Amino acid sequence: MEQRVDILTLATADLDAARRFYRDGLGWSPLLDVPDEIVFFQVAPRLVLGLFRADRFRADLGGTAAEPSLTGITLSHNVASPDAVDETVRAAVRAGARLVKPPQRADFGGYHGHVADPNGVIWEICHNPGWRVDPDGRVHLEEIPD
């Protein structure tokens, strides 16, 4: 696995308040805004911050996450294919990660699995067909229709 973080996802109890703060308070432009679910902001080349409604965050992890704390954040690593998701999740587990959610088709049209590192930090290993990065590092994130 390359040494990088692509998406920082934070669980938030009040998505509308978080959206207002980042968009209206800080003047950030959403990269993708899915009402009542999640909003993404590009925060650096190749780096996106996602604010995910807390109950949907827990559901996305298969209901296995406790109330948001350290588990209220997911670091995401995007790979080129579903096979690469499977391979990376297996490698992480072999290296001591705990399997949180086995790789599977995701609601957003991609494929993902979740592991927790030995400290409990949750990593999403993901193939997202709506994710594209230009040579200059600009991220394109598109919602994938059902």
Backbone as ProteinMPNN parsed JSONL, in Angstrom:
{"seq_chain_A": "MEQRVDILTLATADLDAARRFYRDGLGWSPLLDVPDEIVFFQVAPRLVLGLFRADRFRADLGGTAAEPSLTGITLSHNVASPDAVDETVRAAVRAGARLVKPPQRADFGGYHGHVADPNGVIWEICHNPGWRVDPDGRVHLEEIPD", "coords_chain_A": {"N_chain_A": [[0.848, -1.175, 0.0], [0.606, 2.178, -0.887], [2.174, 4.946, 0.766], [0.075, 7.075, 1.835], [-2.755, 9.254, 2.363], [-6.004, 9.511, 1.139], [-8.7, 10.31, 1.551], [-10.149, 11.898, 4.31], [-12.527, 11.057, 6.561], [-14.999, 12.24, 8.618], [-17.237, 11.514, 11.191], [-20.293, 13.103, 11.859], [-22.638, 14.535, 14.027], [-24.471, 16.471, 13.324], [-24.993, 17.155, 10.286], [-25.893, 19.261, 8.659], [-25.151, 21.542, 10.148], [-22.374, 21.198, 10.157], [-21.836, 21.378, 7.408], [-22.643, 24.019, 6.907], [-20.737, 25.388, 8.453], [-18.204, 24.748, 7.2], [-18.709, 25.399, 4.49], [-20.13, 27.919, 4.431], [-19.064, 29.339, 6.612], [-16.213, 28.996, 6.445], [-15.895, 29.325, 3.775], [-15.396, 27.295, 1.965], [-15.652, 25.317, -0.999], [-17.895, 22.794, -1.827], [-16.889, 19.612, -3.031], [-18.376, 17.393, -3.626], [-21.712, 17.047, -2.738], [-23.948, 15.293, -0.986], [-27.079, 15.48, -0.089], [-28.295, 15.142, 3.264], [-26.588, 13.06, 3.857], [-23.633, 13.036, 3.172], [-20.868, 15.287, 2.77], [-18.243, 16.417, 0.711], [-15.035, 17.97, 0.682], [-12.33, 19.251, -1.13], [-9.188, 19.386, 0.254], [-6.505, 19.556, -0.134], [-3.947, 18.903, -2.61], [-4.897, 15.849, -3.987], [-6.199, 15.232, -1.608], [-9.078, 14.833, 0.313], [-11.64, 15.963, 2.451], [-14.211, 14.425, 4.132], [-17.437, 14.822, 5.457], [-19.56, 12.995, 7.265], [-22.789, 11.967, 7.986], [-23.433, 10.905, 11.25], [-25.058, 8.619, 11.991], [-25.338, 7.338, 9.567], [-22.704, 6.877, 9.001], [-22.068, 4.917, 10.937], [-23.789, 2.888, 9.997], [-22.664, 2.415, 7.473], [-20.378, 1.081, 8.182], [-21.382, -1.348, 8.738], [-22.806, -1.313, 11.077], [-21.081, -1.814, 13.135], [-19.486, 0.001, 14.458], [-18.802, 1.857, 17.418], [-20.254, 4.561, 19.37], [-19.301, 7.67, 17.925], [-15.922, 8.279, 18.33], [-12.658, 7.635, 18.563], [-13.312, 5.873, 16.582], [-14.888, 7.463, 15.078], [-13.761, 8.419, 12.814], [-12.563, 7.804, 9.574], [-9.927, 6.735, 7.614], [-9.332, 6.797, 4.226], [-8.239, 4.794, 1.525], [-7.769, 4.708, -1.794], [-7.875, 2.371, -4.429], [-7.007, 0.715, -7.569], [-8.815, -1.251, -8.451], [-11.493, -3.658, -7.761], [-10.282, -6.141, -7.15], [-7.824, -5.281, -6.183], [-8.679, -4.071, -3.842], [-9.483, -6.344, -2.344], [-6.989, -7.671, -2.155], [-5.412, -5.758, -0.767], [-6.813, -5.489, 1.658], [-6.534, -8.11, 2.654], [-3.719, -8.149, 2.982], [-3.414, -6.149, 4.921], [-4.748, -7.297, 7.12], [-3.122, -9.518, 7.507], [-0.935, -8.149, 8.415], [-1.647, -7.404, 10.945], [-3.959, -5.878, 11.261], [-7.399, -5.465, 12.257], [-10.22, -6.979, 10.889], [-12.944, -5.101, 9.975], [-15.115, -4.708, 8.267], [-15.869, -6.87, 5.755], [-14.583, -6.874, 2.349], [-16.816, -5.621, -0.086], [-19.543, -4.835, -2.342], [-20.304, -1.407, -2.561], [-22.627, 1.114, -1.427], [-22.281, 3.42, -2.932], [-21.654, 2.643, -5.48], [-19.185, 1.611, -5.886], [-16.587, -0.473, -4.562], [-15.653, -1.794, -1.469], [-13.869, -2.327, 1.643], [-13.31, -2.528, 5.204], [-10.792, -2.021, 7.628], [-9.262, -2.079, 10.881], [-6.54, -0.469, 12.316], [-3.867, -1.488, 14.575], [-4.238, 0.377, 16.64], [-6.868, 0.996, 16.522], [-7.664, 2.789, 14.573], [-9.694, 3.316, 11.84], [-9.548, 2.139, 8.572], [-10.677, 2.581, 5.317], [-10.562, 0.612, 2.546], [-10.744, 1.038, -0.783], [-12.327, 0.855, -3.988], [-13.275, 3.239, -6.106], [-15.197, 4.099, -8.699], [-15.908, 6.683, -9.357], [-13.845, 8.318, -8.669], [-11.171, 10.326, -9.556], [-7.941, 11.532, -10.367], [-6.204, 14.301, -11.456], [-3.077, 14.911, -13.249], [-1.918, 17.107, -11.946], [-2.763, 16.792, -9.377], [-5.358, 17.509, -8.719], [-8.502, 16.51, -7.551], [-11.255, 14.65, -8.782], [-14.468, 13.87, -8.034], [-17.202, 11.981, -8.413], [-20.673, 11.317, -8.159], [-21.91, 8.064, -8.39], [-24.358, 6.699, -10.395], [-27.097, 4.566, -9.38]], "CA_chain_A": [[0.0, 0.0, 0.0], [1.367, 3.427, -0.919], [2.102, 5.742, 1.995], [-0.691, 8.297, 1.592], [-4.165, 9.296, 2.751], [-6.767, 10.153, 0.079], [-9.911, 10.928, 2.087], [-10.38, 11.879, 5.753], [-13.97, 11.102, 6.764], [-15.35, 12.479, 10.009], [-18.647, 11.369, 11.537], [-20.828, 14.325, 12.452], [-24.015, 14.377, 14.496], [-25.318, 17.47, 12.661], [-24.382, 17.392, 8.982], [-26.235, 20.6, 8.17], [-24.314, 22.511, 10.855], [-21.004, 21.036, 9.66], [-21.813, 21.918, 6.039], [-22.69, 25.484, 7.013], [-19.458, 25.876, 8.964], [-17.146, 24.653, 6.195], [-19.089, 26.084, 3.25], [-20.478, 29.331, 4.642], [-18.148, 29.947, 7.569], [-14.84, 29.015, 5.948], [-15.885, 29.649, 2.356], [-14.958, 26.16, 1.162], [-16.597, 24.844, -2.016], [-18.03, 21.341, -1.814], [-16.497, 18.814, -4.186], [-19.6, 16.615, -3.841], [-22.606, 17.217, -1.593], [-25.095, 14.391, -1.046], [-27.906, 15.953, 1.02], [-28.721, 14.23, 4.32], [-25.681, 11.929, 3.955], [-22.203, 13.341, 3.247], [-20.353, 16.377, 1.938], [-16.798, 16.312, 0.533], [-14.285, 19.168, 0.335], [-10.92, 18.999, -1.411], [-8.431, 20.182, 1.212], [-5.117, 19.622, -0.6], [-3.824, 18.014, -3.775], [-5.196, 14.442, -3.709], [-6.742, 15.026, -0.261], [-10.473, 15.248, 0.461], [-12.262, 15.822, 3.765], [-15.62, 14.062, 4.07], [-18.224, 14.946, 6.681], [-20.544, 11.94, 7.083], [-23.787, 11.924, 9.063], [-22.952, 9.877, 12.177], [-25.807, 7.36, 11.942], [-25.011, 6.697, 8.281], [-21.327, 6.417, 9.175], [-22.133, 3.624, 11.63], [-24.423, 1.92, 9.095], [-21.704, 2.094, 6.411], [-19.445, 0.111, 8.753], [-22.126, -2.545, 9.09], [-23.346, -1.192, 12.429], [-20.101, -2.328, 14.088], [-18.762, 1.067, 15.152], [-19.406, 2.425, 18.623], [-20.501, 5.991, 19.236], [-18.082, 8.281, 17.403], [-14.777, 8.649, 19.151], [-11.608, 7.326, 17.598], [-13.98, 5.225, 15.458], [-15.631, 8.476, 14.346], [-12.962, 8.87, 11.681], [-12.091, 6.76, 8.669], [-8.942, 7.123, 6.61], [-9.626, 6.006, 3.03], [-7.179, 4.577, 0.542], [-8.395, 4.259, -3.037], [-7.05, 1.51, -5.273], [-7.407, 0.697, -8.974], [-9.799, -2.266, -8.836], [-11.994, -4.465, -6.643], [-9.269, -7.136, -6.777], [-6.821, -4.597, -5.366], [-9.291, -3.921, -2.511], [-9.355, -7.648, -1.674], [-5.567, -7.927, -1.88], [-4.93, -4.827, 0.246], [-7.441, -5.853, 2.93], [-5.85, -9.328, 3.131], [-2.379, -7.774, 3.429], [-3.544, -5.402, 6.178], [-5.089, -8.259, 8.174], [-1.897, -10.288, 7.776], [-0.002, -7.271, 9.124], [-2.126, -7.137, 12.296], [-5.208, -5.121, 11.309], [-8.637, -6.203, 12.55], [-11.226, -6.825, 9.842], [-14.153, -4.442, 10.471], [-16.165, -4.996, 7.287], [-15.23, -7.533, 4.614], [-14.8, -6.207, 1.069], [-18.128, -5.838, -0.688], [-20.076, -3.733, -3.146], [-20.671, -0.275, -1.721], [-23.814, 1.856, -1.845], [-21.942, 4.482, -3.877], [-21.352, 2.082, -6.79], [-17.834, 1.068, -5.904], [-16.315, -1.711, -3.824], [-14.797, -1.414, -0.348], [-13.805, -3.073, 2.887], [-12.76, -1.705, 6.281], [-9.933, -2.654, 8.631], [-8.801, -1.176, 11.938], [-5.135, -0.698, 12.645], [-3.743, -1.942, 15.973], [-4.697, 1.412, 17.568], [-8.296, 1.209, 16.336], [-7.961, 3.718, 13.485], [-10.363, 2.572, 10.773], [-9.171, 2.419, 7.186], [-11.512, 2.061, 4.237], [-9.835, 0.291, 1.324], [-11.86, 1.312, -1.674], [-12.257, 1.144, -5.419], [-14.383, 4.154, -6.38], [-15.139, 4.48, -10.109], [-16.13, 8.112, -9.498], [-12.638, 8.997, -8.171], [-10.142, 10.543, -10.58], [-6.976, 12.55, -9.967], [-5.42, 14.863, -12.556], [-1.625, 14.912, -12.993], [-1.552, 18.169, -11.008], [-3.262, 16.443, -8.055], [-6.765, 17.881, -8.524], [-9.399, 15.364, -7.414], [-12.608, 14.683, -9.33], [-15.271, 12.884, -7.313], [-18.537, 12.018, -8.983], [-21.638, 10.349, -7.634], [-22.148, 6.987, -9.34], [-25.785, 6.341, -10.344], [-27.418, 3.162, -9.029]], "C_chain_A": [[0.889, 1.231, 0.0], [1.164, 4.211, 0.369], [1.424, 7.068, 1.697], [-2.09, 8.14, 2.179], [-4.886, 10.057, 1.656], [-7.983, 10.906, 0.607], [-9.903, 10.786, 3.605], [-11.878, 12.038, 5.947], [-14.254, 11.224, 8.254], [-16.848, 12.293, 10.192], [-19.106, 12.649, 12.214], [-22.295, 14.125, 12.822], [-24.972, 15.33, 13.78], [-24.659, 17.871, 11.348], [-24.68, 18.792, 8.469], [-25.378, 21.668, 8.84], [-22.868, 22.426, 10.375], [-20.868, 21.636, 8.264], [-21.77, 23.443, 6.086], [-21.345, 26.047, 7.471], [-18.39, 25.879, 7.877], [-17.464, 25.467, 4.939], [-19.283, 27.575, 3.477], [-19.495, 30.04, 5.572], [-16.728, 30.066, 7.046], [-14.745, 29.354, 4.47], [-15.408, 28.529, 1.456], [-16.05, 25.771, 0.176], [-16.686, 23.331, -1.956], [-17.575, 20.724, -3.136], [-17.683, 17.957, -4.614], [-20.43, 16.748, -2.577], [-23.819, 16.328, -1.812], [-25.978, 14.747, 0.149], [-28.308, 14.822, 1.971], [-27.799, 13.021, 4.464], [-24.234, 12.358, 4.182], [-21.885, 14.541, 2.371], [-18.832, 16.248, 1.913], [-16.22, 17.67, 0.146], [-12.864, 18.75, -0.017], [-10.111, 19.939, -0.54], [-6.955, 20.33, 0.838], [-5.041, 18.802, -1.877], [-3.99, 16.556, -3.333], [-5.885, 14.212, -2.366], [-8.121, 15.654, -0.129], [-10.903, 15.009, 1.906], [-13.728, 15.516, 3.541], [-16.259, 14.223, 5.432], [-19.458, 14.08, 6.496], [-21.502, 11.943, 8.262], [-23.51, 10.709, 9.947], [-23.726, 8.565, 12.097], [-25.527, 6.608, 10.638], [-23.573, 6.184, 8.287], [-21.323, 5.038, 9.823], [-22.74, 2.552, 10.733], [-23.466, 1.483, 7.988], [-20.671, 1.078, 6.883], [-20.163, -1.161, 9.2], [-22.672, -2.518, 10.499], [-22.363, -1.606, 13.503], [-19.386, -1.255, 14.882], [-19.533, 1.541, 16.373], [-19.761, 3.879, 18.353], [-19.207, 6.654, 18.775], [-17.124, 8.703, 18.504], [-13.614, 8.465, 18.19], [-12.231, 6.634, 16.389], [-14.843, 6.203, 14.676], [-14.843, 9.065, 13.187], [-12.539, 7.646, 10.861], [-11.068, 7.369, 7.736], [-9.171, 6.211, 5.411], [-8.436, 5.962, 2.093], [-7.828, 3.98, -0.688], [-7.408, 3.488, -3.884], [-7.712, 1.346, -6.633], [-8.522, -0.278, -9.319], [-10.359, -2.966, -7.599], [-10.997, -5.541, -6.206], [-8.191, -6.524, -5.893], [-7.364, -4.315, -3.962], [-9.1, -5.215, -1.731], [-7.914, -7.909, -1.241], [-5.05, -7.037, -0.749], [-5.529, -5.135, 1.612], [-6.769, -7.101, 3.507], [-4.47, -8.995, 3.683], [-2.433, -7.033, 4.759], [-3.844, -6.34, 7.336], [-3.864, -9.104, 8.531], [-0.897, -9.466, 8.591], [-0.498, -6.87, 10.508], [-3.384, -6.295, 12.394], [-6.364, -6.049, 11.674], [-9.631, -5.919, 11.428], [-12.497, -6.25, 10.469], [-15.332, -4.788, 9.569], [-15.496, -5.639, 6.075], [-15.497, -6.775, 3.319], [-16.133, -6.62, 0.445], [-18.523, -4.636, -1.531], [-20.577, -2.649, -2.193], [-21.888, 0.435, -2.288], [-23.505, 2.901, -2.915], [-21.572, 3.957, -5.262], [-19.955, 1.522, -6.913], [-17.752, -0.221, -5.114], [-15.371, -1.333, -2.69], [-14.864, -2.411, 0.787], [-13.15, -2.175, 3.927], [-11.924, -2.571, 7.222], [-9.591, -1.605, 9.678], [-7.35, -1.497, 12.235], [-5.033, -1.107, 14.111], [-4.181, -0.913, 17.017], [-6.184, 1.701, 17.435], [-8.658, 2.207, 15.256], [-8.518, 2.909, 12.31], [-9.918, 3.083, 9.415], [-10.196, 1.798, 6.267], [-10.588, 1.832, 3.047], [-10.896, 0.227, 0.238], [-11.448, 1.369, -3.135], [-13.497, 1.978, -5.722], [-14.286, 4.586, -7.839], [-15.404, 5.957, -10.35], [-14.936, 8.956, -9.074], [-11.623, 9.097, -9.296], [-9.24, 11.675, -10.118], [-6.195, 12.996, -11.203], [-3.93, 14.806, -12.226], [-1.18, 15.994, -12.011], [-2.082, 17.93, -9.597], [-4.707, 16.81, -7.796], [-7.632, 16.639, -8.55], [-10.724, 15.651, -8.091], [-13.358, 13.55, -8.653], [-16.705, 13.037, -7.797], [-19.417, 10.964, -8.336], [-21.928, 9.344, -8.743], [-23.624, 6.617, -9.261], [-25.975, 4.868, -10.025], [-27.554, 2.296, -10.251]], "O_chain_A": [[1.824, 1.323, 0.796], [0.101, 4.143, 0.986], [2.077, 8.054, 1.356], [-2.543, 7.029, 2.454], [-4.443, 11.139, 1.269], [-8.267, 12.017, 0.161], [-9.68, 9.695, 4.131], [-12.447, 13.051, 5.539], [-13.8, 10.403, 9.052], [-17.642, 12.851, 9.435], [-18.392, 13.212, 13.044], [-23.086, 13.612, 12.03], [-26.157, 15.027, 13.644], [-23.865, 18.811, 11.303], [-23.802, 19.441, 7.9], [-24.925, 22.601, 8.178], [-22.207, 23.45, 10.204], [-19.89, 22.326, 7.974], [-20.97, 24.077, 5.399], [-20.872, 27.055, 6.945], [-17.74, 26.9, 7.652], [-16.592, 26.142, 4.392], [-18.672, 28.398, 2.796], [-19.138, 31.197, 5.348], [-16.101, 31.117, 7.184], [-13.661, 29.637, 3.96], [-15.05, 28.772, 0.304], [-17.238, 25.883, 0.482], [-15.664, 22.649, -2.027], [-17.846, 21.254, -4.214], [-17.962, 17.812, -5.804], [-19.916, 16.581, -1.471], [-24.623, 16.573, -2.712], [-25.671, 14.364, 1.278], [-28.616, 13.708, 1.548], [-28.17, 12.048, 5.12], [-23.663, 12.089, 5.239], [-22.546, 14.782, 1.361], [-18.203, 16.003, 2.943], [-16.827, 18.424, -0.615], [-12.252, 17.974, 0.717], [-10.313, 21.152, -0.579], [-6.241, 21.139, 1.431], [-5.982, 18.074, -2.195], [-3.306, 16.092, -2.42], [-6.136, 13.057, -2.019], [-8.315, 16.835, -0.415], [-10.572, 13.985, 2.504], [-14.419, 16.256, 2.842], [-15.694, 13.809, 6.444], [-20.313, 14.388, 5.665], [-21.07, 11.924, 9.415], [-23.366, 9.598, 9.437], [-23.117, 7.496, 12.131], [-25.487, 5.378, 10.623], [-23.265, 5.176, 7.653], [-20.674, 4.111, 9.339], [-22.255, 1.421, 10.712], [-23.454, 0.313, 7.605], [-20.148, 0.303, 6.083], [-19.607, -1.957, 9.957], [-22.973, -3.567, 11.069], [-22.745, -1.743, 14.665], [-18.741, -1.561, 15.884], [-20.761, 1.616, 16.359], [-19.588, 4.37, 17.237], [-18.124, 6.242, 19.19], [-17.487, 9.387, 19.461], [-13.588, 9.073, 17.12], [-11.731, 6.788, 15.274], [-15.474, 5.808, 13.697], [-15.222, 10.101, 12.639], [-12.203, 6.597, 11.41], [-11.318, 8.411, 7.13], [-9.202, 4.989, 5.557], [-7.729, 6.951, 1.897], [-8.374, 2.878, -0.639], [-6.255, 3.89, -4.042], [-8.844, 1.785, -6.833], [-9.128, -0.153, -10.383], [-9.777, -2.881, -6.517], [-10.882, -5.822, -5.014], [-7.7, -7.168, -4.966], [-6.602, -4.318, -2.996], [-8.617, -5.199, -0.599], [-7.657, -8.316, -0.108], [-4.329, -7.509, 0.13], [-4.832, -5.052, 2.623], [-6.469, -7.153, 4.699], [-4.088, -9.501, 4.738], [-1.594, -7.261, 5.631], [-3.266, -6.202, 8.414], [-3.602, -9.371, 9.703], [-0.111, -10.017, 9.361], [0.156, -6.077, 11.185], [-3.844, -6.017, 13.501], [-6.314, -7.255, 11.433], [-9.857, -4.766, 11.062], [-13.06, -6.844, 11.388], [-16.416, -5.121, 10.049], [-14.646, -5.018, 5.437], [-16.522, -6.104, 3.197], [-16.516, -7.79, 0.449], [-17.919, -3.567, -1.445], [-21.188, -2.936, -1.163], [-22.15, 0.368, -3.489], [-24.375, 3.234, -3.72], [-21.21, 4.744, -6.137], [-19.591, 1.004, -7.969], [-18.726, -0.966, -5.01], [-14.39, -0.625, -2.917], [-15.783, -3.225, 0.88], [-12.512, -1.18, 3.582], [-12.298, -3.694, 7.561], [-9.624, -0.405, 9.409], [-6.979, -2.661, 12.386], [-6.037, -1.07, 14.822], [-4.466, -1.278, 18.157], [-6.714, 2.554, 18.147], [-9.842, 2.46, 15.032], [-7.9, 1.951, 11.849], [-9.911, 4.284, 9.147], [-10.546, 0.627, 6.413], [-9.911, 2.755, 2.594], [-11.842, -0.555, 0.335], [-10.372, 1.861, -3.478], [-14.624, 1.496, -5.611], [-13.394, 5.357, -8.193], [-15.15, 6.448, -11.45], [-15.005, 10.184, -9.116], [-11.257, 8.097, -9.912], [-9.71, 12.659, -9.548], [-5.602, 12.177, -11.906], [-3.557, 14.669, -11.061], [-0.178, 15.823, -11.317], [-1.88, 18.762, -8.712], [-5.244, 16.458, -6.746], [-7.52, 15.812, -9.454], [-11.255, 16.757, -7.992], [-12.926, 12.399, -8.698], [-17.334, 14.08, -7.616], [-18.966, 9.867, -8.008], [-22.162, 9.722, -9.89], [-24.11, 6.257, -8.189], [-25.133, 4.032, -10.351], [-27.82, 1.1, -10.134]]}, "name": "protein", "num_of_chains": 1, "seq": "MEQRVDILTLATADLDAARRFYRDGLGWSPLLDVPDEIVFFQVAPRLVLGLFRADRFRADLGGTAAEPSLTGITLSHNVASPDAVDETVRAAVRAGARLVKPPQRADFGGYHGHVADPNGVIWEICHNPGWRVDPDGRVHLEEIPD"}
